[in-house]
Structure formats: structure tokens, C-alpha cells
Amino acid sequence: MRLAHAADIHLGHHQYGLKQRATDARLSFQHFLSQARERETDAILIPGDLFDSRDIRPQTLQQTEKVLETVSQPVIVSPGNHDENMSRRRDLTWLEYLNNKGLITLLSAELADDRATFAPTDVTDPRQGGGGYVDLERDDELVRCFGLQYRGAYIERDLPNVVDGIRAVNQSEDEPDTTVLLAHFGIDDAVPDLGANVARAALTDLEDLVDYIALGHIHKQFESGTGARNPGSLEAFDIQEGRWEDSHGYYIYDTVSDAADHHLSKRRPYYTLNFDVSGYRTFEDLRTDFETELENAQPDVEDVCQRDIHVDARGNRREPIINVRFDGTLLLDHTTFDVETLTDLAEEELDALYVQPTNHTERKAVQELLGDLERDEAFNPDGTVNTDALQEKVFTTIAGESRYSGEAEEVAATLDQVEDLVNEDEQNVSEVADYLRERRRELFPDGPGETADTGDANEATNEVSSE
């Protein structure tokens, strides 16, 4: 048999509040279904997040029903974290509604008392609410598909029980030629930076039993071990995902050859434009050079837009989503750095659907403070500024340049504690003032802080809370 595997469709997702993005999600899903039909697949696997929300709009449900009514193969679905709530189950979810109408075959495990059981279902006669597994038969070949709903942090704990539950079914029923599991989780060796929540070693027993693990949840394509496959979302749903140019799509799995081929999905193009703001002392000069940068970027943007995966079904250009990333050291006052004007320019010049600016600039004063710190101290491993180290440097600088410079280190530590009292412990002004008075008496029993009053404490508290 040939099985088409896609995940994380997120129907109804209005990215940036744009109706067009919800349409994009539906169009990418329709294109996937058409490809599944052209490739003569026997079933469609969707392991989670068919919908973007548990509270989908009526129009989204109506459109989804119309799309699914055109599909001749069984559409086998397991729930993802966007499809239903783990802790508060509703009497009827939208996936159960579609299952009961015969438009999908919904599969979920029954998890209770440290056990996982899988009830049988039939693609021609759906169980009310869905079952746990379904058998697909063609030309004397039996493929058994199991479904496991999203389990979040509990998934690794549940996997041994899932293995036992699958083994129990295969031993009590006819042994299938191929066993498939639909599930919604990531794997740490494949995507360690994307919130994966299952250790590679935890899959060993499952892989001994299951031929193909159809995964969802992570929007970036990856493969792990002998049979775990994650296709990536059909659409890119944020700037980072837009950079994964060749990591969105679907699999076609051949059960006889045990081969899974990944294919790219059709989706809206993304493009990132980097602009360094360093050295500009007037916004007019910055704007002039930014316009030149937009002109220079136009050919590259068009090359991206003309890729086969980005044009629409008729081969027409689709307006891209543009990420304008501002980097460098900003010399201008922040009130004159008009990001909105620059964003509008980019949208017009690059004929974009939407422009998302990201501001990674550093103020000159911050840059100078960071220059006094060691590189490993100033920045985190991911390249972001170590705000704790920067805060310590700021407090030390303030203390050293104040009338309390004789005890600069202790004063800096006091400021740091005040910041915690205000922002973390949520102490009120009078309690913070009492703390400052006590510290002043300890550090300067005869010194410059002796005449400070509550007004000084209030001022210090306000300054720290605005950090």
C-alpha cells in the first residue's frame, strides 16, 4: 500500500490577523490531497493539528467538510495539542464531529491505570467518537494503523504502555504485514532546539514493534531511527519556519518497499532582509540607504517567489511575507527610528502580503557596557545578550558613579535585590523603602545616605521597576 502522511495543517490559522493566511492553510491542504490522489495512495495519515484551534470558526468547519467530502481514501487522524485540550475534555470535539459524519477516521488510545488500550474501528462504520486502531486491507495485505493523541510532558512515561497496548492487539488479532503509529511529539536527537520531548532511547521498544511512526507537532521535517518520520507543516507559520525553505511537506510511504519519500508542499513564500543601522546619525540618511537595499533585494525576492513550491496552482506569483531584520548599533534616538515607515516602504517596494519587522539593534550605551564584559559573559550560547550580566554591569556603573561609590559592589547588590523585590516578589513601595533604609544604615551608618527619605526610596524603586 501507499500512504500519504502530512501533519500540522492548522486549518483556520489567521496569521498576523490576515484572512488570506487562513486561506493559505486550506490551499496547501487541498494541494496535498490532490497529490495524494495523483500518487494513487490508499490512505491519508494526519497525526495531529488538523485545526489551529479547539474553537474553530463556523466558516473553517464548513470549508473543511467540503474539502474532505472530495477525498475518496480514508483520512486517518489522531489529535494534536491544537485539536483538543488534554486536561479538560469536551463532550464532543470537532475531530469527533468529523469522525461521526464519516469524513475522517479518528484514532486515540485509552489511557488509564498505567495502561494503554486500543479499541477497534472500521473505516466504513466509524465508532461514535473514534476508536484506537483501524485495519486497512488490499490484495491480501494488512496494514494496521494505531493512533496516539498528544500527551505533552507525559508522552515518554506513556510510551512503554503504548508498546504493550499495540503488542496486545497484534497478538490477539491477525498479525499485520505493516504496523503504523500516528503520534504527536518530537524527538530530541532530531530537533533539540525546538522543544522536542522524547529521548531517542525511549523509542527503541516502539521501533521494534512499529514499522512506520507517523509524527507531527514539530513544523520542521526530520527523520529519526528506523521508522520515525516528521514531514514538517505544510505551511510556514512564523518567520523562523519561513527560513526552513526545504523542510515543509509530506511523505509518501510504500509499505512493501518500506520506503518513505519526502515531497515539498506548496506554500506562501518568505524572505528575510537584513539591514545594518550602524553609523547613521540621521533617519533621512538611513531611509535613503534602506530604499537602495530594497531595490537591490528585488531580484532575490522574485527568485524566491517564482519557485514552483511558492507559485499558486495556476503558476502565478504569490505576494511574499517579508521579515525585515534590523541589526547593528543604533546611534539615533529611538523616537526618530521610524520602523513603521520603513516597514511600509518594504511592503510597497517588494509587493509583499505582509512585512514583519524584527529589531535586533543595540543602543550605543548598551554596546559600550557590553564592550567591558568578556564575550562569554556578555552573550548567551544562542547569541542573545545576557541580560543578567548586563543588569549587573548597569547597577555596578550606577553605584560607582554615585555618592555611594565607596561601597559600589554592595550598593550594586542592593539595587539587584530591589529589582527582585519589585518585579518578582511584588513588594509594595513602603516595604521596599524599609529595605533600602535598613541597607543604608548597614552600609553608611555615618555616610551620605543618612538623610535620604522615603521620597529617595520611592524614586529608586521607580527607577529599578522601569528596567
TIVO-204516 format. One record per residue (C-alpha): residue in three letters; x, y, z. Coordinates in steps of 0.25 Angstrom, whole numbers, plus 5000, padded with zeros to 4 digits. Example, Ala and Ser with C-alpha at 12.3 -4.5 7.8 and 13.67 -1.06 7.14 Angstrom:
ala504949825031ser505549965029
This chain:
met500050005000arg500450144998leu500150245010ala500150395009his500650465022ala500450605026ala500350685039asp500150815046ile499150865035his498650975045leu497351005037gly496751135042his498051205046his497951355043gln499451385044tyr499651535046gly498151545047leu498051525032lys496951445026gln497851415014arg498751335023ala497551245027thr497251225012asp498751195010ala498651075020arg497451025013leu498051034999ser499350965004phe498450855010gln497650834997his498950834989phe499450714998leu498150644996ser498250654981gln499650604981ala499250484990arg498150454979glu499050464967arg500050374974glu498950274976thr499150264991asp498250164999ala498050255011ile498450385017leu499050405031ile498950535039pro499650515053gly499150645060asp498750785058leu497750775046phe497150905053asp497851025058ser496951035070arg495950955078asp494951075076ile494951085061arg494151185053pro492851125046gln493451165033thr494651085035leu493850965039gln492950975027gln494150995017thr494850875024glu493550785022lys493550825007val494950785005leu494850655012glu493650615004thr494450614992val495450514997ser495250364993gln496350305002pro496150285017val496650405025ile497250355038val497550465048ser498050465063pro497850585072gly498950695074asn499050795084his498350895076asp497150805073glu496750775088asn497150805102met497850705110ser497350745124arg495850785120arg495250695110arg493950745104asp492750655101leu492950665086thr494250715079trp494250765065leu495050635061glu494050545067tyr492950625060leu493650595046asn493850455050asn492450435054lys492050495040gly492950395033leu493950495028ile495150445036thr495550325044leu495950375058leu496950295066ser497250315080ala497850225091glu497050195104leu498050235115ala497650195130asp498350125141asp499650115135arg499150045123ala498950085108thr497850005101phe497350025086ala495949995082pro495649945068thr494950035058asp494450025044val494750125033thr493350095027asp492650105040pro493350205050arg493150175065gln492450295072gly493650385076gly494650295069gly495450165072gly496850135075tyr497350065063val496850025049asp497149915039leu497449955024glu497349835014arg497749825000asp498149704991asp498449615003glu499249725010leu498849765024val499349905029arg498949935044cys498950085048phe498950125063gly498650265068leu499250335080gln498750465084tyr499650585089arg500150555102gly501150675105ala502150645116tyr501450505119ile501850445106glu503150385110arg502450325122asp501350265114leu502150205103pro502450075109asn500950055112val500650095097val501649985093asp500949885102gly499549925096ile500049915082arg500649775085ala499349725091val498549765079asn499549695069gln499549575077ser498049555079glu497749595065asp498349555051glu499749595051pro499849715041asp500849725030thr501149865034thr500949935047val500750095047leu500650185059leu500150335057ala500650415069his500950565072phe502250585078gly503750625075ile505050545077asp506250615084asp507350565075ala506650615062val506150755067pro506850785080asp506550935079leu505050925076gly504450875089ala504550725086asn504050645098val504450495095ala505850445097arg506350365085ala506650245094ala505150245099leu504750195084thr505550065084asp504449975088leu503450045080glu504250035067asp504449885069leu502949875068val502549985059asp502949995044tyr502550145042ile502450255053ala501650365046leu501950485054gly501450625055his501650745065ile502950795060his502850885048lys504150855042gln504450725034phe505250615041glu505550465041ser506050385053gly506450245055thr505850135047gly504450185044ala504150315051arg503750425041asn503250565043pro502850635030gly502850785035ser501650865034leu501050895020glu501151045022ala502151125029phe501451195041asp502551295046ile503851365042gln504751245047glu503951145040gly503951225027arg505451215027trp505351055027glu505151065012asp505250915009ser504650865022his503150875019gly502450765012tyr501850625013tyr502350475012ile501850365002tyr502150235009asp502150105002thr501849995011val502449885002ser503849945000asp503750015013ala504250145006ala503750285011asp503950395001his503850545005his503250644996leu503150794997ser501850854999lys501250984992arg501251105001arg501451255002pro502851305001tyr503651365012tyr504851455010thr505751515021leu506451655018asn507551695027phe507951835029asp509051895038val508752025045ser510152055050gly510752185047tyr509452265043arg509352395050thr508052445043phe506852365040glu506852425026asp508152365022leu507752235028arg506452235020thr507152265007asp508152145008phe506952055013glu506252095000thr507452054992glu507551924999leu506151894996glu506451914981asn507651824982ala506751714989gln505651714978pro506351614969asp506551514980val505151534985glu504651504971asp505551374970val504851324983cys503451364979gln503651284965arg504051154972asp503051044968ile502651024982his502251164984val501451204972asp499951174972ala499251064965arg499251144952gly500751174953asn500451324957arg501351394967arg500851404981glu501151524990pro502251485000ile502351505015ile503651595017asn504451595030val505251725031arg506351695042phe506951825047asp508351795053gly509551885058thr509751995067leu508752105067leu509252245069leu507852305066asp506952345077his505852235078thr504752335075thr505352365062phe505652225057asp504352215050val504152065048glu502752075043thr503152165031leu504252065027thr503251955028asp502252025019leu503452045009ala503751905009glu502351855007glu502151954995glu503551924988leu503551774990asp502051764987ala501851685000leu500651625006tyr501151665020val502451715026gln502951675039pro504051755045thr504951705056asn505851805063his507151745068thr507951875069glu508751915081arg508752055087lys510152115087ala510152125102val509851975103gln510851945093glu511952015102leu511551945114leu511551805107gly512951845102asp513451845116leu513051695118glu513651575113arg512951515101asp512551385108glu511951475120ala511251575111phe510551475102asn509751345104pro510151225095asp509051255085gly509651395083thr508651475091val509051575101asn509251525115thr508251625122asp508651575136ala510151615133leu509751745126gln508851785138glu509951755148lys510851845139val509851955139phe509651945154thr511151945157thr511352065148ile510252145154ala510752115168gly512152145164glu511852285159ser510952315170arg511152375184tyr511152235189ser512452195181gly513152155194glu512352035195ala512052015180glu511951865180glu511051855192val510151965186ala510051895173ala509651765180thr508551855187leu508051905174asp507951765169gln507151725181val506251835180glu505951795166asp505551655171leu504651715181val503951795171asn503851705159glu503851565165asp503351575180glu502351695176gln502651765189asn502051905191val502752035191ser502752045207glu503351905208val504451935198ala504752075205asp504851995218tyr505851905212leu506652025206arg506752095219glu507251975226arg508351955216arg508752095216arg508952085231glu509751965230leu510652015219phe510752165222pro510452185237asp511152315237gly511152335222pro510452405210gly509152325211glu508752365225thr507852475221ala507152405210asp505652395212thr504452315207gly504452405194asp505852355191ala505352215193asn504152235184glu505052295173ala506052185174thr504852075173asn504252145161glu505652145154val505852005157ser504451955153ser504552025140glu505851945136
